[in-house]
Amino acid sequence: MANVVLENISKKYGDTLVVDNQSLEIKDKEFLILVGPSGCGKSTTLRMIAGLEEISEGNIYIDGRIVNDVQPKDRDIAMVFQNYALYPHMKIYDNLAFALKLRKYSKAEIDERVKVAAKMLSIEEYLNRKPAQLSGGQRQRVALGRAIVREPKVFLMDEPLSNLDAKLRVQMRTEIKMLHERLKATMIYVTHDQTEAMTMGDRLAVMKDGIFQQVDTPLELYNRPVNKFVAGFIGSPHMNFVESLLVFDQGEWSLNIDEFKLVLDQDKVTEKMKSFSNKRVIMGIRPEDIHESRRVQNQSLGNRVMARVEVTEPMGSETFVSLRVNDKKVLAKLTSEFNAAHGEPCELSFDMSKCHIFDLETEENISLR
């Protein structure tokens, strides 16, 4: 397998800049996820690595070799697409073998590679069927198998699970992750689904407007987002954001939000935050860090506020609750026992050790040490 290096790459369509002077190294045998909203440039970046899109500026290296002018078929990569891209008139065996036949492999080697891939993906019994006779999940396994038989240096996957139903997506996520463990392959995977990204990737590259906002492990992105965009994109349900006033008074730092205030832990206050005293900032807190006060022990009364229930969404093991604190909307992830009705009051406790503070103008996380 091999590492992949993006060196100051850009992509323009006329005057439209889609990827803006970005650099990134994907390590050998790493499972890297390119994740972001539609139109952020993630699929374009993948297609440039594959050679399906021309690079406007910069260089791409695969296994130490610059591949800017190398044809896709000569880059030693294999790509799995969203729409399976199987030949409908061919049996599954022939779909798997097709690329190897074009490369003039012997019949014996083709047969061995096809059978190994089929066994790995549990599609041995379907080799004599045609794609139309398979389910969506089975077809996606065939698409993966067609990449596996080539034994490429790099696997590229462009939203391969987006056409599957929710239950099958979960199953295929697990299978692709296990496949990566077995193959010890370098894989670059594109998705707009942050849950898919968090559960599969060794590292995630979060993109917005053609720029890598943050590249890190899933837990680091969740716990230490560098800006408001990453904080809001990673995590489900998404983080709450509330504009507030950062105040230092009588040795205590707090966030003043309308008629109530939330006291900050002293070790939460960074040197950068101190320069924002008496300035408007954005507080970010995840729904899972907001609790019913009556279920919390040893919480400061300064971090308790009254809210009014708007909507409850029972999820079985937990309940998502939309609440209104004065004129601010807040989403909390509470226990499954929560059963307050619309309009009823509820006292909330905010775990301020888990909150984030963002610059109102730049949206940079100023609470990171």
C-alpha positions in Angstrom: 0.0 0.0 0.0 1.0 3.7 -0.1 0.7 7.1 1.3 -1.0 9.9 -0.6 0.2 13.5 -0.4 -1.8 16.6 -1.5 0.5 19.6 -1.9 -1.2 23.0 -2.3 -3.8 21.6 -4.6 -6.5 23.9 -6.1 -9.4 23.3 -8.5 -11.2 26.0 -10.5 -14.1 25.7 -12.8 -13.8 29.0 -14.7 -13.8 31.7 -12.1 -15.3 29.4 -9.4 -12.7 28.1 -6.9 -13.9 24.7 -5.6 -10.7 23.6 -3.7 -8.5 26.3 -2.4 -4.8 25.7 -2.1 -5.0 22.7 0.3 -2.4 20.3 1.6 -2.9 17.0 3.3 -1.0 13.7 3.9 -2.9 10.4 4.0 -0.7 7.9 5.8 0.1 4.4 4.5 -2.7 2.0 5.6 -4.8 4.8 7.0 -8.6 5.1 6.7 -9.2 8.8 6.0 -12.7 10.3 5.6 -13.3 13.5 3.7 -16.5 14.8 5.2 -18.5 18.0 4.8 -21.8 19.4 3.4 -22.8 19.1 -0.2 -20.7 21.4 -2.4 -17.7 21.7 -0.1 -15.2 20.1 -2.5 -14.7 16.7 -1.0 -15.8 14.6 -4.1 -13.8 17.0 -6.3 -10.7 16.3 -4.1 -11.2 12.6 -4.4 -11.7 12.8 -8.2 -8.4 14.7 -8.5 -6.6 12.0 -6.5 -8.2 9.5 -8.9 -7.2 11.5 -12.0 -10.8 12.0 -13.0 -10.5 15.7 -12.5 -7.6 17.9 -13.7 -5.7 19.8 -11.0 -5.6 23.5 -11.5 -2.6 24.1 -9.2 -0.4 22.0 -6.9 0.8 18.4 -6.9 -0.5 15.0 -5.9 1.8 12.1 -4.9 1.0 8.5 -4.5 3.6 6.3 -2.9 6.2 9.1 -3.4 5.5 9.5 -7.2 3.9 12.6 -8.6 0.8 11.6 -10.5 -0.5 15.0 -11.9 -0.1 13.8 -15.5 -0.6 10.1 -14.9 -3.8 8.5 -16.4 -6.3 7.1 -13.9 -5.7 3.5 -15.0 -1.9 3.9 -14.3 -2.2 5.4 -10.8 -2.7 2.0 -9.1 -5.9 3.1 -7.4 -9.4 1.6 -7.4 -12.6 3.6 -7.0 -16.0 2.6 -5.6 -18.8 4.9 -6.7 -22.2 5.8 -5.3 -24.1 4.2 -8.1 -22.2 0.8 -8.1 -21.3 1.1 -11.8 -21.8 -2.6 -12.6 -22.2 -4.0 -16.1 -25.9 -5.2 -16.1 -25.4 -7.8 -18.9 -22.5 -9.5 -17.2 -22.7 -12.1 -14.4 -21.2 -11.1 -11.0 -18.1 -13.3 -11.7 -17.4 -11.4 -14.9 -18.0 -8.0 -13.3 -15.3 -8.9 -10.8 -13.0 -10.3 -13.4 -13.4 -7.6 -16.0 -10.6 -5.2 -15.0 -8.2 -8.1 -14.6 -9.0 -9.5 -18.1 -8.2 -6.0 -19.6 -4.8 -6.2 -17.9 -4.2 -9.6 -19.4 -3.9 -11.5 -16.1 -3.9 -15.3 -16.5 -7.2 -17.2 -16.1 -5.9 -19.0 -13.0 -4.9 -15.7 -11.3 -8.2 -14.1 -12.2 -10.1 -17.0 -10.8 -8.1 -17.0 -7.6 -8.5 -13.3 -7.0 -12.2 -13.3 -7.8 -12.9 -16.2 -5.4 -10.8 -14.7 -2.6 -12.7 -11.4 -2.9 -16.1 -13.1 -3.1 -15.4 -15.1 0.0 -14.2 -12.0 1.8 -17.4 -10.2 1.0 -19.7 -13.2 1.4 -21.0 -13.1 -2.2 -19.7 -16.5 -3.4 -23.3 -17.8 -4.0 -24.1 -14.8 -6.3 -21.2 -15.2 -8.8 -23.5 -16.7 -11.5 -26.2 -14.1 -11.1 -26.6 -10.7 -12.8 -26.7 -7.4 -10.9 -30.5 -7.0 -11.4 -31.0 -10.2 -9.4 -29.2 -8.7 -6.3 -30.3 -6.3 -3.6 -28.6 -2.9 -3.1 -26.4 -4.2 -0.4 -25.3 -7.1 -2.5 -24.5 -4.9 -5.4 -22.4 -2.6 -3.2 -20.4 -5.7 -2.1 -19.8 -6.5 -5.7 -18.6 -3.0 -6.4 -16.2 -3.3 -3.4 -15.1 -6.7 -4.7 -14.3 -5.3 -8.1 -11.9 -2.9 -6.4 -10.4 -5.5 -4.1 -9.5 -7.9 -6.9 -7.2 -5.3 -8.4 -5.1 -5.1 -5.2 -4.5 -1.4 -5.7 -2.2 0.8 -3.6 -5.1 3.1 -2.7 -8.9 2.6 -2.4 -11.1 5.6 -3.2 -14.8 5.6 -2.2 -17.2 8.3 -3.1 -20.3 8.1 -0.9 -20.7 4.3 -1.6 -23.5 3.8 0.9 -25.8 6.7 0.1 -28.2 4.7 -2.0 -28.8 2.1 0.8 -31.5 2.1 3.5 -30.6 3.2 7.0 -30.3 -0.4 8.5 -28.2 -1.6 5.6 -25.9 1.5 5.8 -25.1 0.6 9.4 -24.3 -3.0 8.4 -22.2 -1.9 5.4 -20.3 0.6 7.6 -19.2 -2.2 9.8 -18.2 -4.4 6.9 -16.1 -1.7 5.2 -14.3 -1.0 8.5 -13.6 -4.8 8.9 -12.5 -4.9 5.3 -10.0 -2.2 6.0 -8.7 -4.1 8.9 -8.2 -7.3 6.9 -6.7 -5.6 3.8 -4.5 -3.2 5.8 -5.1 -0.8 2.9 -4.9 2.9 2.4 -8.5 4.1 2.0 -9.9 7.6 1.3 -13.7 7.8 1.8 -16.0 10.6 1.0 -19.3 11.2 2.9 -21.6 14.0 4.0 -22.8 11.9 6.8 -20.9 12.8 10.0 -22.2 9.7 11.9 -20.7 7.6 9.1 -17.5 9.5 9.3 -17.2 9.3 13.1 -17.8 5.6 13.2 -15.4 4.6 10.3 -12.4 6.8 10.0 -9.0 6.8 11.6 -8.9 10.5 10.9 -11.5 12.9 9.4 -10.7 15.9 7.2 -13.7 18.3 7.7 -14.2 20.5 4.6 -16.1 23.7 4.0 -15.9 25.9 0.9 -13.0 24.0 -0.5 -10.8 24.3 2.7 -9.9 21.7 5.3 -11.2 23.2 8.5 -9.7 20.6 10.7 -8.0 17.2 10.2 -7.9 14.9 13.3 -9.3 11.8 15.0 -13.0 11.6 15.5 -12.8 12.1 19.3 -10.5 15.0 19.0 -12.8 16.7 16.5 -15.7 16.1 18.9 -14.0 17.3 22.0 -11.7 20.0 20.6 -13.3 21.6 17.5 -11.2 24.5 16.2 -14.1 26.6 15.1 -17.9 26.9 15.2 -18.4 25.1 11.8 -16.6 21.9 13.0 -18.3 22.1 16.4 -21.7 22.2 14.7 -21.0 19.7 12.0 -19.5 17.0 14.2 -21.9 15.4 16.7 -25.5 14.4 16.5 -27.7 16.1 17.5 -25.8 19.2 16.6 -24.3 21.6 19.2 -26.3 24.4 20.6 -25.0 27.9 19.9 -26.1 30.9 22.0 -24.8 34.4 21.8 -23.8 35.7 25.2 -21.7 38.3 27.0 -18.4 37.1 28.6 -18.1 38.8 32.0 -15.4 38.9 34.6 -16.8 40.1 38.0 -15.5 39.6 41.6 -13.0 37.0 40.5 -15.6 34.9 38.6 -16.0 34.4 34.9 -19.5 33.9 33.5 -21.6 34.0 30.4 -24.5 36.4 30.7 -27.5 35.4 28.5 -30.5 37.7 28.9 -31.7 37.4 32.5 -29.5 34.5 33.5 -25.8 33.7 33.8 -23.8 30.5 33.5 -20.6 30.4 35.6 -17.5 29.1 33.9 -15.0 26.7 35.6 -11.8 28.6 36.2 -9.7 26.0 34.3 -11.9 26.6 31.3 -10.7 30.2 31.0 -7.8 30.6 28.5 -5.5 33.6 28.1 -7.2 34.3 24.7 -10.6 34.4 26.4 -9.4 37.0 28.9 -9.1 39.5 26.0 -12.8 39.0 25.3 -13.9 40.3 28.7 -17.2 42.2 28.4 -17.5 41.3 24.7 -20.2 39.3 22.9 -19.2 35.7 22.2 -20.9 32.5 21.1 -21.3 29.7 23.7 -21.5 26.2 22.3 -22.8 23.3 24.4 -23.8 19.8 23.2 -27.3 18.5 23.9 -25.7 15.6 25.9 -24.1 18.2 28.3 -27.5 19.6 29.3 -29.3 17.7 32.1 -32.4 17.8 34.2 -31.3 19.6 37.4 -33.2 17.1 39.6 -31.1 14.3 38.3 -27.7 16.0 38.8 -25.7 16.0 42.0 -23.3 18.7 43.2 -24.0 21.2 40.5 -23.6 24.9 41.1 -26.9 26.8 41.3 -25.3 29.3 39.0 -25.5 26.8 36.1 -29.2 26.1 36.6 -31.8 27.8 34.4 -35.5 27.5 33.9 -36.8 26.4 30.5 -40.1 25.6 28.9 -40.7 22.4 26.9 -41.6 22.8 23.2 -41.1 19.3 21.6 -40.1 15.9 22.9 -38.7 13.2 20.7 -38.5 9.8 22.5 -35.7 7.7 21.0 -36.0 4.7 23.3 -32.8 4.8 25.4 -32.9 8.7 25.5 -35.2 11.6 24.7 -34.4 14.6 22.6 -36.1 17.7 24.0 -36.4 21.1 22.3 -36.8 23.8 25.0 -37.1 27.5 25.1 -35.0 29.5 27.6 -36.5 33.0 27.4 -36.3 33.6 23.7 -33.4 31.2 23.1 -34.0 27.7 21.7 -32.0 24.8 23.2 -31.9 21.1 22.4 -31.1 18.7 25.2 -30.5 14.9 25.2 -32.2 13.7 28.3 -33.0 10.4 29.9 -35.8 8.2 28.5 -37.8 8.8 31.7 -38.3 12.5 30.8 -42.0 12.9 30.1 -42.9 16.6 30.4 -45.5 17.9 28.0 -45.5 20.9 25.7 -45.4 24.1 27.7 -44.4 22.6 31.0 -41.5 24.2 32.9 -38.2 22.3 33.4 -35.1 23.3 35.3 -31.9 22.5 33.3 -28.3 22.2 34.5 -25.5 23.0 32.1 -22.2 21.2 32.4 -20.0 24.2 31.8 -16.8 22.1 31.9 -17.9 20.8 28.5 -18.9 24.1 26.9 -17.0 25.9 24.1 -16.6 29.7 23.6 -16.3 31.0 20.0 -15.2 34.4 18.8 -18.4 36.1 17.4 -16.6 37.5 14.3 -14.1 34.8 13.3 -15.9 31.9 14.9 -12.6 30.5 16.2 -12.8 28.4 19.4 -11.1 30.6 22.0 -11.6 28.2 24.8 -9.0 25.6 23.5 -5.8 25.3 25.4 
